[in-house]
Amino acid sequence: MRPSRTAMRSVGGGEEELQQKLLQVLSRETSLDSMTYVQFRPGESTVLHVHRQLLHLTVTESGTALCVVGRKPYRLRPRTAILVYPNEVHSFCADEKDPYRSFTVKIRIDGVLPRGLPRFLDVGKGWKRFRGILLRMHERRLNPKGAVESLLERSALLELFAVVLLAARTTGATEPPSSVSPEFEETLTLLQKPPFAFPGLDRLAEMNRMNRRSFTDYFRGVTGVSPRTFQTSARMNHAEGMLARRTASVKETAAKCGYSNSQNFIRAFRRYFNTSPAKTRARG
């Protein structure tokens, strides 16, 4: 059943005006920032984070995962896609038994993106075309780019958006973005930055122009956890990534994550992941 015009309406006018604004921005003020096509490990996750000036499209090919935007969870399953706006706090976590394989497309936005793209898409019958566009984009990203290749990449990006807009007509599943302030974005960045020295609640509150209690309540309201718990999660996930990629030894990983004593790091890692750093590194 076709959704009502009210369901498809957004700030600034009706469906036709909205699509004109979207097409104007998408054709002139966007560019492909990065793209990946990855099979995730069971339980692999990202910490809560934001992307400044980046529209984040994740398309699930197989498996399942959980995406949290703000504090709202979305279950990702095969042939579905989710859009995260710039400055929205979000995270992903692969299913323990059936981890997902996905395309992730990050698009740089140079202007103000009108609201009207769907949050969540069930691609359904359009999957073959949708996947074909993504595969062509991924293949071109792997090859050196000249003027012609750049033009083809841009053409594929616009075609991808056209498919998303067509899906939006039938779903009407638009949502207002849940973006955070630049000060809060800077706070999240600071807490996720090695070597993970905790700056203290007073400094964090000052950065956000709040008193200490208001800041901790606000932080927990946005992320669901305390600032220190958030940083611990970022620290452990950063360490796990280093070990899985085998870019450093256990001792080097401990030092880069702010531990002066590697035994303290090993205990903290085991407590968080229920496995040892050495086993994580060996598994890769």
Legacy VTK file of the C-alpha trace (Angstrom):
# vtk DataFile Version 3.0
C-alpha trace
ASCII
DATASET POLYDATA
POINTS 284 float
0.000 0.000 0.000
1.352 3.396 -0.956
2.136 5.574 2.090
0.324 8.863 2.535
1.906 12.158 1.526
2.098 12.998 5.207
4.357 9.987 5.805
6.722 11.134 3.057
6.636 14.819 3.939
9.582 16.483 5.636
10.576 19.948 6.757
10.534 22.336 3.813
7.604 21.030 1.736
5.991 18.006 0.122
7.380 15.035 -1.737
8.248 16.818 -4.997
10.004 19.737 -3.285
11.853 17.364 -0.973
13.161 15.229 -3.826
14.257 18.329 -5.759
16.290 19.484 -2.756
17.769 16.028 -2.270
18.733 15.654 -5.922
20.338 19.094 -5.940
22.528 18.287 -2.946
23.279 14.733 -4.037
24.310 15.763 -7.555
26.490 18.737 -6.599
27.540 18.539 -2.964
28.428 14.919 -2.251
31.412 12.689 -2.961
32.414 9.154 -2.055
34.688 9.233 0.988
35.294 5.508 1.486
33.796 2.100 0.855
34.352 -1.351 2.324
32.979 -4.842 1.678
33.690 -6.904 4.778
32.790 -10.176 6.510
32.694 -9.417 10.241
33.783 -11.786 12.982
31.232 -13.210 15.462
30.429 -10.547 18.047
32.724 -7.968 16.417
31.575 -4.482 17.321
32.361 -0.807 17.108
32.174 1.636 19.990
29.638 4.447 19.867
31.024 7.075 17.514
30.077 9.864 15.110
31.110 10.867 11.599
31.431 14.571 10.918
30.081 15.576 7.480
29.647 11.932 6.480
26.450 10.126 5.539
26.913 6.458 6.469
25.115 3.757 4.461
25.482 0.127 5.571
23.954 -2.585 3.381
23.753 -6.116 4.794
24.371 -8.888 2.262
24.212 -11.860 4.639
24.077 -12.602 8.350
22.683 -10.350 11.041
23.837 -7.460 13.211
22.551 -4.821 15.580
22.919 -1.114 14.808
22.184 1.429 17.529
21.555 5.057 16.484
21.302 7.306 19.513
19.672 4.776 21.805
17.372 3.196 19.222
18.298 -0.342 18.054
17.833 -1.668 14.510
18.160 -5.331 13.565
20.121 -5.677 10.321
19.338 -8.751 8.250
20.089 -9.817 4.647
19.008 -7.333 1.954
18.434 -4.468 4.340
20.181 -1.106 4.588
20.483 1.591 7.232
21.369 5.268 6.816
23.115 7.235 9.571
23.263 11.021 9.218
26.344 13.155 9.982
26.962 13.703 13.709
24.632 10.915 14.840
25.983 8.698 17.625
25.905 5.077 16.476
27.484 1.641 16.822
27.378 -1.779 15.136
27.643 -5.271 16.590
27.782 -8.506 14.565
25.668 -11.435 15.699
27.574 -14.074 17.709
26.214 -17.009 15.670
25.496 -15.441 12.286
27.840 -12.445 11.782
27.009 -10.115 8.945
28.760 -9.389 5.667
28.107 -5.868 4.494
28.904 -3.002 2.193
29.683 0.219 4.043
29.561 3.440 2.042
30.595 6.765 3.576
29.559 9.824 1.577
30.999 13.270 2.251
28.370 16.009 2.459
29.595 19.511 1.562
26.200 21.193 1.949
23.164 20.796 4.201
21.402 17.520 3.457
17.608 17.891 3.410
15.858 15.372 5.615
13.895 12.800 3.700
16.079 9.794 3.080
14.796 6.657 4.819
16.470 5.468 8.001
15.939 1.789 7.296
15.382 0.037 3.960
14.181 -3.431 3.097
15.586 -3.622 -0.437
13.509 -6.670 -1.386
12.904 -7.041 -5.125
15.433 -4.330 -5.966
18.312 -6.264 -4.359
19.958 -7.472 -7.581
20.247 -3.945 -8.973
21.267 -2.506 -5.593
24.012 -5.106 -5.061
25.250 -4.687 -8.654
25.797 -0.961 -8.102
27.660 -1.610 -4.857
29.916 -4.247 -6.420
30.832 -1.906 -9.286
31.599 0.880 -6.837
33.760 -1.430 -4.724
35.676 -2.710 -7.762
36.417 0.830 -8.922
37.661 1.800 -5.467
40.254 -0.981 -5.679
41.716 0.346 -8.936
43.748 3.535 -9.562
41.540 6.491 -10.405
41.839 8.751 -13.414
39.366 11.320 -14.697
37.169 8.717 -16.403
37.160 6.405 -13.361
36.219 9.316 -11.089
33.310 10.160 -13.356
32.111 6.542 -13.335
32.399 6.454 -9.532
30.285 9.587 -9.205
27.743 8.210 -11.655
27.449 4.998 -9.607
27.034 7.007 -6.402
24.159 8.982 -7.915
22.574 5.773 -9.204
22.827 4.320 -5.692
21.028 7.339 -4.268
18.361 7.056 -6.963
17.615 3.492 -5.836
17.459 4.680 -2.201
15.016 7.453 -3.163
12.833 4.983 -5.055
12.741 2.777 -1.969
11.858 5.809 0.172
8.726 6.325 -1.937
7.366 2.955 -0.900
8.574 2.837 2.711
8.066 6.421 3.858
10.284 5.445 6.812
11.972 8.788 7.392
13.181 9.877 10.820
14.605 13.150 12.141
18.354 12.917 12.798
19.583 12.598 16.367
22.792 14.593 15.940
24.899 15.849 18.842
26.634 19.172 19.388
30.209 19.804 18.144
31.333 19.935 21.805
29.865 16.511 22.546
31.336 15.121 19.327
34.749 16.399 20.476
34.163 14.714 23.838
33.495 11.345 22.194
36.588 11.753 20.024
38.743 12.559 23.065
37.504 9.503 24.978
38.266 7.228 21.998
41.779 8.592 21.411
44.866 6.566 22.419
46.495 6.331 24.915
43.094 6.692 26.646
44.060 8.883 29.601
40.772 9.782 31.283
40.547 13.604 31.320
38.262 13.788 34.363
34.573 14.606 34.642
35.193 18.272 35.490
37.090 18.892 32.257
34.533 16.989 30.173
31.687 18.938 31.760
33.509 22.205 31.100
34.025 21.248 27.440
30.255 20.838 27.130
29.444 23.986 29.144
27.558 22.013 31.782
28.004 21.273 35.451
29.319 17.853 36.364
25.976 16.255 37.237
24.163 17.625 34.169
26.951 16.374 31.926
27.011 12.836 33.333
23.212 12.608 33.080
23.303 13.894 29.493
26.165 11.563 28.524
24.343 8.540 29.898
21.134 9.648 28.190
22.843 9.768 24.777
25.134 6.740 25.017
23.476 4.585 27.679
26.694 4.346 29.741
28.954 6.520 31.897
31.928 8.422 30.355
34.426 6.066 32.004
32.585 2.929 30.823
32.419 4.414 27.322
36.184 5.005 27.339
36.896 1.497 28.646
34.860 0.052 25.768
36.770 2.206 23.265
40.098 1.213 24.830
39.380 -2.520 24.780
37.986 -2.474 21.236
41.013 -0.537 20.027
43.294 -3.101 21.661
41.344 -5.991 20.158
41.632 -4.424 16.696
45.396 -4.030 17.029
45.784 -7.635 18.170
43.475 -9.037 15.483
45.438 -7.194 12.771
48.714 -8.325 14.384
50.176 -4.830 14.062
51.758 -5.032 17.533
52.736 -7.517 20.219
50.696 -7.862 23.406
53.225 -5.726 25.292
53.246 -3.044 22.574
49.450 -3.049 22.462
49.295 -2.551 26.222
51.656 0.444 26.013
49.768 2.056 23.125
46.512 1.676 25.061
47.940 3.470 28.089
48.993 0.556 30.298
52.429 0.878 31.900
52.130 -2.704 33.153
51.235 -5.341 30.541
49.894 -7.702 33.218
47.274 -5.124 34.190
46.305 -4.891 30.514
46.031 -8.687 30.194
43.747 -8.865 33.247
41.551 -5.997 31.988
41.343 -7.512 28.502
40.412 -10.948 29.848
37.778 -9.418 32.139
36.232 -7.513 29.214
36.379 -10.161 26.449
36.593 -13.394 28.493
39.682 -14.406 26.524
43.367 -13.501 26.569
45.151 -10.971 24.311
47.512 -13.747 23.156
44.618 -15.936 21.959
42.997 -12.972 20.209
46.236 -12.200 18.400
46.806 -15.825 17.420
43.266 -16.128 16.060
43.715 -12.956 13.969
LINES 1 285
284 0 1 2 3 4 5 6 7 8 9 10 11 12 13 14 15 16 17 18 19 20 21 22 23 24 25 26 27 28 29 30 31 32 33 34 35 36 37 38 39 40 41 42 43 44 45 46 47 48 49 50 51 52 53 54 55 56 57 58 59 60 61 62 63 64 65 66 67 68 69 70 71 72 73 74 75 76 77 78 79 80 81 82 83 84 85 86 87 88 89 90 91 92 93 94 95 96 97 98 99 100 101 102 103 104 105 106 107 108 109 110 111 112 113 114 115 116 117 118 119 120 121 122 123 124 125 126 127 128 129 130 131 132 133 134 135 136 137 138 139 140 141 142 143 144 145 146 147 148 149 150 151 152 153 154 155 156 157 158 159 160 161 162 163 164 165 166 167 168 169 170 171 172 173 174 175 176 177 178 179 180 181 182 183 184 185 186 187 188 189 190 191 192 193 194 195 196 197 198 199 200 201 202 203 204 205 206 207 208 209 210 211 212 213 214 215 216 217 218 219 220 221 222 223 224 225 226 227 228 229 230 231 232 233 234 235 236 237 238 239 240 241 242 243 244 245 246 247 248 249 250 251 252 253 254 255 256 257 258 259 260 261 262 263 264 265 266 267 268 269 270 271 272 273 274 275 276 277 278 279 280 281 282 283
